[in-house]
Amino acid sequence: MWLIATFAQTSLFSLKASHATSSGGKSNLVPTMYSFKMALIDAAFRSGLDGKKVFNLVKPLQISFRPPEKVVVNNSFVKILREPKTPIPGQPYSHSVGYREFVYYGSDLKIALGINEISDEDVEMLKCLLWHVNYLGKRGSFVQLKKVVREENLSLEFSLVPGAETLEFSPDGVVQFLDDFGAGTKFDNINSYGTGSVKLGKDRIFSLVMLPLRQKSSSRGYTLFESSILGTSDY
């Protein structure tokens, strides 16, 4: 059983891929499982709920994404400030240029949460939290929730869930490393005011996720992706 949230994009999306450098900020095409779970935890605190309880609820959840049928990545160079290698008195930062990508969605983004292992009461709480999520990815990547529905199965338009068995899938697809909570992640590690820290490979793990998109065209200024799914078979 899945809880599927449909989000409308209200500003360009950007979330720097974890392997990207500060100068070469390539963006993921969709949010990551880690960033979406953090958005739910943030929504819990802002709505007056127990964020630690919500952390324990969302940590093991399976998350899958259905990207829009058309995704356009805008390739941009922007001015940035960075700390100089050799400190200069009175000038803590120097001006530089960095590569950034901003992603436009041609239609809605759908995010599915696996709810087989949680109670109906917790499902209702998740529904409430979803209405408090107003941006995904880098701050300023605003979204607006349109609806939340329950579905028994996911169509092949959704990303391939790590570890899931599928009867069929498209040979076309964009594979990206998306991060998620590790099995041993503790609330103190992801808490900005806690004493712990997030450790790669333990608290923050990376999974290969295939998005059902194919590159259609590209130029110096943009890259266009389109859905690679022709049918609507379920798995």
C-alpha positions as CSV (number, residue, x, y, z in Angstrom):
1,M,0.0,0.0,0.0
2,W,1.3,3.5,-0.9
3,L,0.4,7.0,0.1
4,I,0.9,9.2,-3.0
5,A,1.3,12.9,-2.7
6,T,1.0,15.1,-5.8
7,F,3.0,18.3,-5.8
8,A,2.8,21.3,-8.2
9,Q,6.1,23.1,-8.8
10,T,5.9,26.8,-8.0
11,S,9.6,27.7,-8.5
12,L,12.6,26.0,-10.2
13,F,13.9,23.0,-8.3
14,S,17.5,22.5,-7.4
15,L,19.3,20.0,-5.1
16,K,23.0,19.6,-5.6
17,A,24.1,16.0,-6.2
18,S,26.1,14.8,-3.3
19,H,29.2,14.0,-5.5
20,A,29.1,17.5,-7.1
21,T,31.6,20.1,-6.0
22,S,30.8,23.7,-4.9
23,S,32.0,25.0,-8.3
24,G,30.3,22.3,-10.4
25,G,26.8,22.1,-8.7
26,K,25.0,19.5,-10.9
27,S,21.5,19.0,-9.6
28,N,19.5,15.8,-9.0
29,L,16.4,15.6,-11.2
30,V,14.1,14.8,-8.2
31,P,14.4,15.2,-4.4
32,T,16.2,12.4,-2.5
33,M,14.6,10.1,0.1
34,Y,16.8,11.8,2.7
35,S,15.7,15.3,1.8
36,F,12.0,14.4,1.6
37,K,12.1,12.7,5.1
38,M,13.9,15.7,6.5
39,A,11.1,17.9,5.0
40,L,8.5,15.8,6.9
41,I,10.4,16.1,10.1
42,D,10.7,19.9,9.6
43,A,7.0,20.0,8.9
44,A,6.4,18.2,12.2
45,F,8.2,20.8,14.3
46,R,6.5,23.7,12.4
47,S,3.1,22.2,13.0
48,G,3.7,21.6,16.7
49,L,4.2,17.8,16.6
50,D,6.9,15.7,18.2
51,G,9.6,15.7,15.6
52,K,11.5,12.9,17.2
53,K,8.5,10.6,17.0
54,V,8.0,11.6,13.3
55,F,11.7,10.8,12.7
56,N,11.2,7.2,14.0
57,L,8.1,6.9,11.8
58,V,9.6,8.1,8.5
59,K,13.2,6.7,8.9
60,P,12.3,3.2,7.5
61,L,9.7,4.3,4.9
62,Q,10.2,3.4,1.3
63,I,10.0,6.5,-0.9
64,S,9.5,6.4,-4.7
65,F,9.3,9.3,-7.1
66,R,7.2,9.8,-10.3
67,P,9.0,12.6,-12.2
68,P,7.0,14.7,-14.6
69,E,6.6,13.6,-18.3
70,K,9.0,16.5,-19.3
71,V,11.9,17.8,-17.2
72,V,14.1,20.6,-18.4
73,V,17.5,21.3,-16.7
74,N,18.7,24.8,-17.1
75,N,22.5,25.1,-17.2
76,S,23.7,28.3,-15.6
77,F,26.8,30.1,-14.3
78,V,26.3,32.2,-11.3
79,K,28.5,34.5,-9.1
80,I,29.4,32.9,-5.8
81,L,31.4,33.9,-2.7
82,R,34.1,31.5,-1.4
83,E,36.8,31.6,1.3
84,P,40.2,32.3,-0.3
85,K,42.9,29.7,0.1
86,T,45.2,32.4,1.5
87,P,43.3,34.6,4.0
88,I,43.2,38.3,3.2
89,P,42.7,40.7,6.1
90,G,39.3,42.4,5.8
91,Q,38.2,40.2,2.9
92,P,36.8,36.9,4.3
93,Y,35.4,35.9,0.9
94,S,36.5,36.3,-2.7
95,H,34.3,36.5,-5.8
96,S,34.2,33.5,-8.1
97,V,31.9,31.8,-10.6
98,G,30.1,28.4,-10.2
99,Y,28.1,26.1,-12.4
100,R,24.5,25.6,-11.2
101,E,21.5,23.6,-12.6
102,F,17.9,24.6,-12.1
103,V,15.2,22.1,-13.0
104,Y,11.8,22.9,-14.5
105,Y,9.0,20.4,-14.3
106,G,6.5,20.3,-17.2
107,S,3.8,18.8,-14.9
108,D,3.3,17.6,-11.3
109,L,5.8,15.6,-9.3
110,K,4.4,12.6,-7.4
111,I,6.0,11.1,-4.3
112,A,4.9,7.7,-2.9
113,L,5.4,6.6,0.7
114,G,5.2,2.9,1.5
115,I,2.7,2.5,4.4
116,N,2.3,-1.2,4.8
117,E,4.0,-1.3,8.1
118,I,2.4,1.7,9.9
119,S,-0.9,2.2,11.6
120,D,-3.9,4.1,10.2
121,E,-3.4,6.8,12.8
122,D,0.2,7.4,11.6
123,V,-1.0,7.4,8.0
124,E,-3.4,10.2,8.9
125,M,-0.6,12.1,10.6
126,L,1.6,11.8,7.5
127,K,-1.3,13.2,5.4
128,C,-1.4,16.3,7.7
129,L,2.4,16.7,7.5
130,L,2.4,16.6,3.7
131,W,0.2,19.7,3.6
132,H,2.9,21.5,5.6
133,V,5.7,20.7,3.1
134,N,6.3,23.8,1.0
135,Y,9.7,23.3,-0.5
136,L,11.8,20.3,-1.5
137,G,15.6,20.4,-2.2
138,K,17.5,23.7,-1.9
139,R,15.6,26.4,0.1
140,G,13.5,28.3,-2.4
141,S,12.6,25.2,-4.5
142,F,8.9,25.8,-3.6
143,V,6.1,23.3,-4.2
144,Q,2.4,23.2,-3.4
145,L,0.7,20.0,-2.4
146,K,-2.4,19.3,-4.6
147,K,-3.8,16.0,-3.3
148,V,-2.9,12.9,-1.3
149,V,-4.4,9.5,-2.3
150,R,-3.9,5.8,-1.4
151,E,-2.9,3.3,-4.0
152,E,-2.4,-0.5,-3.8
153,N,0.4,-0.6,-6.4
154,L,2.7,1.8,-8.2
155,S,2.8,2.3,-11.9
156,L,6.1,1.9,-13.8
157,E,6.1,5.7,-14.1
158,F,7.6,5.7,-10.6
159,S,11.3,5.3,-9.8
160,L,12.6,1.8,-9.2
161,V,12.5,1.3,-5.4
162,P,15.8,-0.1,-4.1
163,G,15.4,-3.8,-3.4
164,A,12.0,-4.0,-5.1
165,E,11.3,-6.9,-7.5
166,T,9.7,-5.9,-10.8
167,L,8.2,-8.0,-13.5
168,E,9.1,-5.5,-16.2
169,F,10.9,-2.2,-16.5
170,S,12.0,0.1,-19.3
171,P,15.6,-0.3,-20.5
172,D,15.7,3.5,-20.8
173,G,16.2,5.4,-17.6
174,V,18.4,7.9,-15.8
175,V,20.3,6.4,-12.9
176,Q,21.2,8.7,-10.0
177,F,22.7,8.2,-6.6
178,L,20.0,9.4,-4.1
179,D,20.7,9.4,-0.4
180,D,18.5,8.0,2.4
181,F,18.6,7.4,6.2
182,G,20.7,4.5,7.2
183,A,19.3,1.7,9.5
184,G,21.4,3.0,12.4
185,T,20.6,6.7,12.0
186,K,19.7,8.4,15.3
187,F,17.7,11.6,15.8
188,D,20.7,13.3,17.5
189,N,22.8,12.8,14.4
190,I,20.4,14.6,12.0
191,N,19.3,17.2,14.6
192,S,20.9,20.6,13.9
193,Y,21.0,21.3,17.6
194,G,22.2,17.9,18.6
195,T,25.7,16.8,19.6
196,G,26.0,14.1,16.9
197,S,27.0,14.4,13.3
198,V,25.9,12.7,10.1
199,K,28.3,10.0,8.9
200,L,28.4,8.9,5.3
201,G,27.8,5.2,4.8
202,K,26.1,4.9,8.2
203,D,23.6,7.7,9.0
204,R,23.4,8.8,5.3
205,I,23.6,6.0,2.7
206,F,23.4,6.2,-1.1
207,S,21.3,4.0,-3.4
208,L,21.2,3.7,-7.1
209,V,17.7,4.8,-8.2
210,M,16.5,4.5,-11.8
211,L,14.2,7.3,-12.9
212,P,11.9,6.5,-15.9
213,L,13.3,9.3,-18.0
214,R,15.3,9.5,-21.2
215,Q,17.4,12.4,-22.5
216,K,15.6,13.9,-25.5
217,S,17.8,16.8,-26.5
218,S,20.4,19.1,-25.2
219,S,22.5,22.2,-25.9
220,R,24.8,24.5,-24.2
221,G,22.0,26.0,-22.1
222,Y,19.6,23.2,-21.4
223,T,19.0,19.4,-21.3
224,L,15.5,18.0,-22.0
225,F,14.3,14.7,-20.4
226,E,11.1,12.9,-21.3
227,S,9.3,10.0,-19.8
228,S,10.6,6.6,-21.1
229,I,7.4,4.8,-20.0
230,L,5.0,4.0,-22.9
231,G,2.5,1.8,-21.0
232,T,0.9,1.8,-17.6
233,S,1.8,-1.7,-16.3
234,D,1.9,-1.9,-12.5
235,Y,4.3,-3.8,-10.2
